[in-house]
Amino acid sequence: MYNAEGKAYGDLIREYRKRKRMSQEQLGVIAHVKKNAVGAWEAGRSRPDVASIPDLCRALDMPLSVFFGLGGGAPFNDPLSERFNRLNDYNQQVVMREMDMLYELQDPAAGKKE
């Protein structure tokens, strides 16, 4: 499961989690998921649910643009994240689903990597 730049979501999550010196269990608490979910993300067996991505990125100080492979690398307050954060929860989920759909349309092989 890869972002638009071809980076594995699991590798990004592990890298940023280790930078924060956080255990999988600690990250799971913050992202509101079980420790096993974090382990599955990092192993590439699954990808975070759209509802948990904003909390995950905040916890890791990972810009949404980095998570999705859209360039950038500034702290979580990059322009994409700032605009995203102003949306209500429902609209945030809509944006996340649309981004996934557009990425899969752009790169049909992306779904096969998962």
Chimera marker file (.cmm) of the C-alpha trace (Angstrom):
<marker_set name="trace">
<marker id="1" x="0.000" y="0.000" z="0.000" r="1" g="1" b="0" radius="0.5"/>
<marker id="2" x="1.737" y="3.039" z="-1.341" r="1" g="1" b="0" radius="0.5"/>
<marker id="3" x="1.176" y="6.780" z="-1.490" r="1" g="1" b="0" radius="0.5"/>
<marker id="4" x="1.359" y="8.875" z="-4.667" r="1" g="1" b="0" radius="0.5"/>
<marker id="5" x="5.174" y="9.061" z="-4.431" r="1" g="1" b="0" radius="0.5"/>
<marker id="6" x="5.425" y="5.278" z="-4.180" r="1" g="1" b="0" radius="0.5"/>
<marker id="7" x="6.356" y="5.245" z="-0.500" r="1" g="1" b="0" radius="0.5"/>
<marker id="8" x="4.835" y="2.493" z="1.587" r="1" g="1" b="0" radius="0.5"/>
<marker id="9" x="2.406" y="3.846" z="4.177" r="1" g="1" b="0" radius="0.5"/>
<marker id="10" x="3.803" y="1.405" z="6.718" r="1" g="1" b="0" radius="0.5"/>
<marker id="11" x="7.358" y="2.624" z="6.223" r="1" g="1" b="0" radius="0.5"/>
<marker id="12" x="6.272" y="6.243" z="6.668" r="1" g="1" b="0" radius="0.5"/>
<marker id="13" x="4.314" y="5.453" z="9.810" r="1" g="1" b="0" radius="0.5"/>
<marker id="14" x="7.211" y="3.455" z="11.321" r="1" g="1" b="0" radius="0.5"/>
<marker id="15" x="9.751" y="6.164" z="10.430" r="1" g="1" b="0" radius="0.5"/>
<marker id="16" x="7.710" y="8.976" z="11.965" r="1" g="1" b="0" radius="0.5"/>
<marker id="17" x="6.718" y="6.874" z="15.006" r="1" g="1" b="0" radius="0.5"/>
<marker id="18" x="10.365" y="6.067" z="15.743" r="1" g="1" b="0" radius="0.5"/>
<marker id="19" x="11.321" y="9.722" z="15.351" r="1" g="1" b="0" radius="0.5"/>
<marker id="20" x="8.815" y="10.482" z="18.113" r="1" g="1" b="0" radius="0.5"/>
<marker id="21" x="10.210" y="7.588" z="20.200" r="1" g="1" b="0" radius="0.5"/>
<marker id="22" x="6.713" y="6.218" z="20.487" r="1" g="1" b="0" radius="0.5"/>
<marker id="23" x="5.679" y="2.585" z="20.830" r="1" g="1" b="0" radius="0.5"/>
<marker id="24" x="3.069" y="1.037" z="18.564" r="1" g="1" b="0" radius="0.5"/>
<marker id="25" x="0.773" y="0.842" z="21.562" r="1" g="1" b="0" radius="0.5"/>
<marker id="26" x="1.213" y="4.546" z="22.363" r="1" g="1" b="0" radius="0.5"/>
<marker id="27" x="0.474" y="5.495" z="18.768" r="1" g="1" b="0" radius="0.5"/>
<marker id="28" x="-2.571" y="3.240" z="18.786" r="1" g="1" b="0" radius="0.5"/>
<marker id="29" x="-3.976" y="5.031" z="21.825" r="1" g="1" b="0" radius="0.5"/>
<marker id="30" x="-3.530" y="8.437" z="20.205" r="1" g="1" b="0" radius="0.5"/>
<marker id="31" x="-4.934" y="7.284" z="16.828" r="1" g="1" b="0" radius="0.5"/>
<marker id="32" x="-7.803" y="5.477" z="18.598" r="1" g="1" b="0" radius="0.5"/>
<marker id="33" x="-6.873" y="2.030" z="17.276" r="1" g="1" b="0" radius="0.5"/>
<marker id="34" x="-5.450" y="-1.150" z="18.793" r="1" g="1" b="0" radius="0.5"/>
<marker id="35" x="-1.715" y="-1.812" z="18.863" r="1" g="1" b="0" radius="0.5"/>
<marker id="36" x="-2.267" y="-4.647" z="16.380" r="1" g="1" b="0" radius="0.5"/>
<marker id="37" x="-3.635" y="-2.154" z="13.846" r="1" g="1" b="0" radius="0.5"/>
<marker id="38" x="-0.433" y="-0.091" z="14.034" r="1" g="1" b="0" radius="0.5"/>
<marker id="39" x="1.618" y="-3.258" z="13.569" r="1" g="1" b="0" radius="0.5"/>
<marker id="40" x="-0.479" y="-4.235" z="10.539" r="1" g="1" b="0" radius="0.5"/>
<marker id="41" x="0.011" y="-0.776" z="9.010" r="1" g="1" b="0" radius="0.5"/>
<marker id="42" x="3.750" y="-0.925" z="9.492" r="1" g="1" b="0" radius="0.5"/>
<marker id="43" x="3.946" y="-4.454" z="8.085" r="1" g="1" b="0" radius="0.5"/>
<marker id="44" x="1.961" y="-3.378" z="5.030" r="1" g="1" b="0" radius="0.5"/>
<marker id="45" x="-0.962" y="-5.713" z="5.732" r="1" g="1" b="0" radius="0.5"/>
<marker id="46" x="-3.423" y="-2.821" z="5.953" r="1" g="1" b="0" radius="0.5"/>
<marker id="47" x="-3.674" y="0.933" z="5.698" r="1" g="1" b="0" radius="0.5"/>
<marker id="48" x="-5.136" y="3.318" z="8.270" r="1" g="1" b="0" radius="0.5"/>
<marker id="49" x="-8.862" y="3.890" z="8.112" r="1" g="1" b="0" radius="0.5"/>
<marker id="50" x="-9.656" y="7.313" z="6.686" r="1" g="1" b="0" radius="0.5"/>
<marker id="51" x="-11.098" y="8.406" z="10.024" r="1" g="1" b="0" radius="0.5"/>
<marker id="52" x="-7.824" y="7.727" z="11.844" r="1" g="1" b="0" radius="0.5"/>
<marker id="53" x="-5.440" y="9.413" z="9.365" r="1" g="1" b="0" radius="0.5"/>
<marker id="54" x="-5.793" y="12.977" z="10.721" r="1" g="1" b="0" radius="0.5"/>
<marker id="55" x="-5.179" y="11.829" z="14.326" r="1" g="1" b="0" radius="0.5"/>
<marker id="56" x="-2.324" y="9.638" z="13.146" r="1" g="1" b="0" radius="0.5"/>
<marker id="57" x="-0.652" y="12.485" z="11.262" r="1" g="1" b="0" radius="0.5"/>
<marker id="58" x="-1.105" y="14.891" z="14.181" r="1" g="1" b="0" radius="0.5"/>
<marker id="59" x="0.376" y="12.370" z="16.611" r="1" g="1" b="0" radius="0.5"/>
<marker id="60" x="3.387" y="11.838" z="14.377" r="1" g="1" b="0" radius="0.5"/>
<marker id="61" x="3.781" y="15.479" z="13.265" r="1" g="1" b="0" radius="0.5"/>
<marker id="62" x="3.485" y="14.144" z="9.726" r="1" g="1" b="0" radius="0.5"/>
<marker id="63" x="1.957" y="16.505" z="7.160" r="1" g="1" b="0" radius="0.5"/>
<marker id="64" x="-1.022" y="15.055" z="5.319" r="1" g="1" b="0" radius="0.5"/>
<marker id="65" x="0.787" y="15.964" z="2.117" r="1" g="1" b="0" radius="0.5"/>
<marker id="66" x="3.651" y="13.653" z="3.125" r="1" g="1" b="0" radius="0.5"/>
<marker id="67" x="1.282" y="10.841" z="4.098" r="1" g="1" b="0" radius="0.5"/>
<marker id="68" x="-0.423" y="10.989" z="0.714" r="1" g="1" b="0" radius="0.5"/>
<marker id="69" x="2.821" y="11.610" z="-1.171" r="1" g="1" b="0" radius="0.5"/>
<marker id="70" x="1.847" y="15.023" z="-2.470" r="1" g="1" b="0" radius="0.5"/>
<marker id="71" x="5.175" y="16.678" z="-1.746" r="1" g="1" b="0" radius="0.5"/>
<marker id="72" x="5.899" y="18.941" z="1.153" r="1" g="1" b="0" radius="0.5"/>
<marker id="73" x="7.510" y="18.051" z="4.403" r="1" g="1" b="0" radius="0.5"/>
<marker id="74" x="6.678" y="20.943" z="6.674" r="1" g="1" b="0" radius="0.5"/>
<marker id="75" x="5.158" y="20.280" z="10.075" r="1" g="1" b="0" radius="0.5"/>
<marker id="76" x="1.498" y="19.294" z="10.358" r="1" g="1" b="0" radius="0.5"/>
<marker id="77" x="0.499" y="22.925" z="9.773" r="1" g="1" b="0" radius="0.5"/>
<marker id="78" x="1.321" y="22.835" z="6.045" r="1" g="1" b="0" radius="0.5"/>
<marker id="79" x="-1.297" y="24.555" z="3.809" r="1" g="1" b="0" radius="0.5"/>
<marker id="80" x="-3.063" y="21.308" z="2.910" r="1" g="1" b="0" radius="0.5"/>
<marker id="81" x="-3.362" y="20.327" z="6.553" r="1" g="1" b="0" radius="0.5"/>
<marker id="82" x="-4.549" y="23.768" z="7.606" r="1" g="1" b="0" radius="0.5"/>
<marker id="83" x="-7.381" y="23.717" z="5.075" r="1" g="1" b="0" radius="0.5"/>
<marker id="84" x="-8.231" y="20.112" z="5.905" r="1" g="1" b="0" radius="0.5"/>
<marker id="85" x="-8.382" y="20.896" z="9.635" r="1" g="1" b="0" radius="0.5"/>
<marker id="86" x="-10.989" y="23.596" z="9.036" r="1" g="1" b="0" radius="0.5"/>
<marker id="87" x="-13.397" y="21.006" z="7.622" r="1" g="1" b="0" radius="0.5"/>
<marker id="88" x="-15.873" y="19.209" z="9.874" r="1" g="1" b="0" radius="0.5"/>
<marker id="89" x="-15.375" y="15.482" z="10.519" r="1" g="1" b="0" radius="0.5"/>
<marker id="90" x="-17.790" y="14.398" z="7.807" r="1" g="1" b="0" radius="0.5"/>
<marker id="91" x="-16.154" y="16.561" z="5.150" r="1" g="1" b="0" radius="0.5"/>
<marker id="92" x="-12.699" y="15.373" z="6.215" r="1" g="1" b="0" radius="0.5"/>
<marker id="93" x="-13.809" y="11.796" z="5.569" r="1" g="1" b="0" radius="0.5"/>
<marker id="94" x="-15.231" y="12.801" z="2.179" r="1" g="1" b="0" radius="0.5"/>
<marker id="95" x="-11.907" y="14.384" z="1.220" r="1" g="1" b="0" radius="0.5"/>
<marker id="96" x="-9.973" y="11.290" z="2.302" r="1" g="1" b="0" radius="0.5"/>
<marker id="97" x="-12.201" y="8.955" z="0.291" r="1" g="1" b="0" radius="0.5"/>
<marker id="98" x="-12.041" y="11.202" z="-2.762" r="1" g="1" b="0" radius="0.5"/>
<marker id="99" x="-8.247" y="11.356" z="-2.582" r="1" g="1" b="0" radius="0.5"/>
<marker id="100" x="-8.059" y="7.578" z="-2.440" r="1" g="1" b="0" radius="0.5"/>
<marker id="101" x="-10.455" y="7.264" z="-5.384" r="1" g="1" b="0" radius="0.5"/>
<marker id="102" x="-8.557" y="9.810" z="-7.485" r="1" g="1" b="0" radius="0.5"/>
<marker id="103" x="-5.250" y="8.158" z="-6.743" r="1" g="1" b="0" radius="0.5"/>
<marker id="104" x="-6.600" y="4.755" z="-7.793" r="1" g="1" b="0" radius="0.5"/>
<marker id="105" x="-8.008" y="6.273" z="-11.007" r="1" g="1" b="0" radius="0.5"/>
<marker id="106" x="-4.646" y="7.870" z="-11.704" r="1" g="1" b="0" radius="0.5"/>
<marker id="107" x="-2.726" y="4.667" z="-11.021" r="1" g="1" b="0" radius="0.5"/>
<marker id="108" x="-4.912" y="1.563" z="-11.470" r="1" g="1" b="0" radius="0.5"/>
<marker id="109" x="-1.993" y="-0.626" z="-10.428" r="1" g="1" b="0" radius="0.5"/>
<marker id="110" x="-2.011" y="1.026" z="-6.981" r="1" g="1" b="0" radius="0.5"/>
<marker id="111" x="-4.873" y="-1.182" z="-5.832" r="1" g="1" b="0" radius="0.5"/>
<marker id="112" x="-2.900" y="-4.260" z="-6.887" r="1" g="1" b="0" radius="0.5"/>
<marker id="113" x="0.046" y="-3.262" z="-4.675" r="1" g="1" b="0" radius="0.5"/>
<marker id="114" x="-2.212" y="-3.532" z="-1.637" r="1" g="1" b="0" radius="0.5"/>
<link id1="1" id2="2" r="1" g="1" b="0" radius="0.2"/>
<link id1="2" id2="3" r="1" g="1" b="0" radius="0.2"/>
<link id1="3" id2="4" r="1" g="1" b="0" radius="0.2"/>
<link id1="4" id2="5" r="1" g="1" b="0" radius="0.2"/>
<link id1="5" id2="6" r="1" g="1" b="0" radius="0.2"/>
<link id1="6" id2="7" r="1" g="1" b="0" radius="0.2"/>
<link id1="7" id2="8" r="1" g="1" b="0" radius="0.2"/>
<link id1="8" id2="9" r="1" g="1" b="0" radius="0.2"/>
<link id1="9" id2="10" r="1" g="1" b="0" radius="0.2"/>
<link id1="10" id2="11" r="1" g="1" b="0" radius="0.2"/>
<link id1="11" id2="12" r="1" g="1" b="0" radius="0.2"/>
<link id1="12" id2="13" r="1" g="1" b="0" radius="0.2"/>
<link id1="13" id2="14" r="1" g="1" b="0" radius="0.2"/>
<link id1="14" id2="15" r="1" g="1" b="0" radius="0.2"/>
<link id1="15" id2="16" r="1" g="1" b="0" radius="0.2"/>
<link id1="16" id2="17" r="1" g="1" b="0" radius="0.2"/>
<link id1="17" id2="18" r="1" g="1" b="0" radius="0.2"/>
<link id1="18" id2="19" r="1" g="1" b="0" radius="0.2"/>
<link id1="19" id2="20" r="1" g="1" b="0" radius="0.2"/>
<link id1="20" id2="21" r="1" g="1" b="0" radius="0.2"/>
<link id1="21" id2="22" r="1" g="1" b="0" radius="0.2"/>
<link id1="22" id2="23" r="1" g="1" b="0" radius="0.2"/>
<link id1="23" id2="24" r="1" g="1" b="0" radius="0.2"/>
<link id1="24" id2="25" r="1" g="1" b="0" radius="0.2"/>
<link id1="25" id2="26" r="1" g="1" b="0" radius="0.2"/>
<link id1="26" id2="27" r="1" g="1" b="0" radius="0.2"/>
<link id1="27" id2="28" r="1" g="1" b="0" radius="0.2"/>
<link id1="28" id2="29" r="1" g="1" b="0" radius="0.2"/>
<link id1="29" id2="30" r="1" g="1" b="0" radius="0.2"/>
<link id1="30" id2="31" r="1" g="1" b="0" radius="0.2"/>
<link id1="31" id2="32" r="1" g="1" b="0" radius="0.2"/>
<link id1="32" id2="33" r="1" g="1" b="0" radius="0.2"/>
<link id1="33" id2="34" r="1" g="1" b="0" radius="0.2"/>
<link id1="34" id2="35" r="1" g="1" b="0" radius="0.2"/>
<link id1="35" id2="36" r="1" g="1" b="0" radius="0.2"/>
<link id1="36" id2="37" r="1" g="1" b="0" radius="0.2"/>
<link id1="37" id2="38" r="1" g="1" b="0" radius="0.2"/>
<link id1="38" id2="39" r="1" g="1" b="0" radius="0.2"/>
<link id1="39" id2="40" r="1" g="1" b="0" radius="0.2"/>
<link id1="40" id2="41" r="1" g="1" b="0" radius="0.2"/>
<link id1="41" id2="42" r="1" g="1" b="0" radius="0.2"/>
<link id1="42" id2="43" r="1" g="1" b="0" radius="0.2"/>
<link id1="43" id2="44" r="1" g="1" b="0" radius="0.2"/>
<link id1="44" id2="45" r="1" g="1" b="0" radius="0.2"/>
<link id1="45" id2="46" r="1" g="1" b="0" radius="0.2"/>
<link id1="46" id2="47" r="1" g="1" b="0" radius="0.2"/>
<link id1="47" id2="48" r="1" g="1" b="0" radius="0.2"/>
<link id1="48" id2="49" r="1" g="1" b="0" radius="0.2"/>
<link id1="49" id2="50" r="1" g="1" b="0" radius="0.2"/>
<link id1="50" id2="51" r="1" g="1" b="0" radius="0.2"/>
<link id1="51" id2="52" r="1" g="1" b="0" radius="0.2"/>
<link id1="52" id2="53" r="1" g="1" b="0" radius="0.2"/>
<link id1="53" id2="54" r="1" g="1" b="0" radius="0.2"/>
<link id1="54" id2="55" r="1" g="1" b="0" radius="0.2"/>
<link id1="55" id2="56" r="1" g="1" b="0" radius="0.2"/>
<link id1="56" id2="57" r="1" g="1" b="0" radius="0.2"/>
<link id1="57" id2="58" r="1" g="1" b="0" radius="0.2"/>
<link id1="58" id2="59" r="1" g="1" b="0" radius="0.2"/>
<link id1="59" id2="60" r="1" g="1" b="0" radius="0.2"/>
<link id1="60" id2="61" r="1" g="1" b="0" radius="0.2"/>
<link id1="61" id2="62" r="1" g="1" b="0" radius="0.2"/>
<link id1="62" id2="63" r="1" g="1" b="0" radius="0.2"/>
<link id1="63" id2="64" r="1" g="1" b="0" radius="0.2"/>
<link id1="64" id2="65" r="1" g="1" b="0" radius="0.2"/>
<link id1="65" id2="66" r="1" g="1" b="0" radius="0.2"/>
<link id1="66" id2="67" r="1" g="1" b="0" radius="0.2"/>
<link id1="67" id2="68" r="1" g="1" b="0" radius="0.2"/>
<link id1="68" id2="69" r="1" g="1" b="0" radius="0.2"/>
<link id1="69" id2="70" r="1" g="1" b="0" radius="0.2"/>
<link id1="70" id2="71" r="1" g="1" b="0" radius="0.2"/>
<link id1="71" id2="72" r="1" g="1" b="0" radius="0.2"/>
<link id1="72" id2="73" r="1" g="1" b="0" radius="0.2"/>
<link id1="73" id2="74" r="1" g="1" b="0" radius="0.2"/>
<link id1="74" id2="75" r="1" g="1" b="0" radius="0.2"/>
<link id1="75" id2="76" r="1" g="1" b="0" radius="0.2"/>
<link id1="76" id2="77" r="1" g="1" b="0" radius="0.2"/>
<link id1="77" id2="78" r="1" g="1" b="0" radius="0.2"/>
<link id1="78" id2="79" r="1" g="1" b="0" radius="0.2"/>
<link id1="79" id2="80" r="1" g="1" b="0" radius="0.2"/>
<link id1="80" id2="81" r="1" g="1" b="0" radius="0.2"/>
<link id1="81" id2="82" r="1" g="1" b="0" radius="0.2"/>
<link id1="82" id2="83" r="1" g="1" b="0" radius="0.2"/>
<link id1="83" id2="84" r="1" g="1" b="0" radius="0.2"/>
<link id1="84" id2="85" r="1" g="1" b="0" radius="0.2"/>
<link id1="85" id2="86" r="1" g="1" b="0" radius="0.2"/>
<link id1="86" id2="87" r="1" g="1" b="0" radius="0.2"/>
<link id1="87" id2="88" r="1" g="1" b="0" radius="0.2"/>
<link id1="88" id2="89" r="1" g="1" b="0" radius="0.2"/>
<link id1="89" id2="90" r="1" g="1" b="0" radius="0.2"/>
<link id1="90" id2="91" r="1" g="1" b="0" radius="0.2"/>
<link id1="91" id2="92" r="1" g="1" b="0" radius="0.2"/>
<link id1="92" id2="93" r="1" g="1" b="0" radius="0.2"/>
<link id1="93" id2="94" r="1" g="1" b="0" radius="0.2"/>
<link id1="94" id2="95" r="1" g="1" b="0" radius="0.2"/>
<link id1="95" id2="96" r="1" g="1" b="0" radius="0.2"/>
<link id1="96" id2="97" r="1" g="1" b="0" radius="0.2"/>
<link id1="97" id2="98" r="1" g="1" b="0" radius="0.2"/>
<link id1="98" id2="99" r="1" g="1" b="0" radius="0.2"/>
<link id1="99" id2="100" r="1" g="1" b="0" radius="0.2"/>
<link id1="100" id2="101" r="1" g="1" b="0" radius="0.2"/>
<link id1="101" id2="102" r="1" g="1" b="0" radius="0.2"/>
<link id1="102" id2="103" r="1" g="1" b="0" radius="0.2"/>
<link id1="103" id2="104" r="1" g="1" b="0" radius="0.2"/>
<link id1="104" id2="105" r="1" g="1" b="0" radius="0.2"/>
<link id1="105" id2="106" r="1" g="1" b="0" radius="0.2"/>
<link id1="106" id2="107" r="1" g="1" b="0" radius="0.2"/>
<link id1="107" id2="108" r="1" g="1" b="0" radius="0.2"/>
<link id1="108" id2="109" r="1" g="1" b="0" radius="0.2"/>
<link id1="109" id2="110" r="1" g="1" b="0" radius="0.2"/>
<link id1="110" id2="111" r="1" g="1" b="0" radius="0.2"/>
<link id1="111" id2="112" r="1" g="1" b="0" radius="0.2"/>
<link id1="112" id2="113" r="1" g="1" b="0" radius="0.2"/>
<link id1="113" id2="114" r="1" g="1" b="0" radius="0.2"/>
</marker_set>
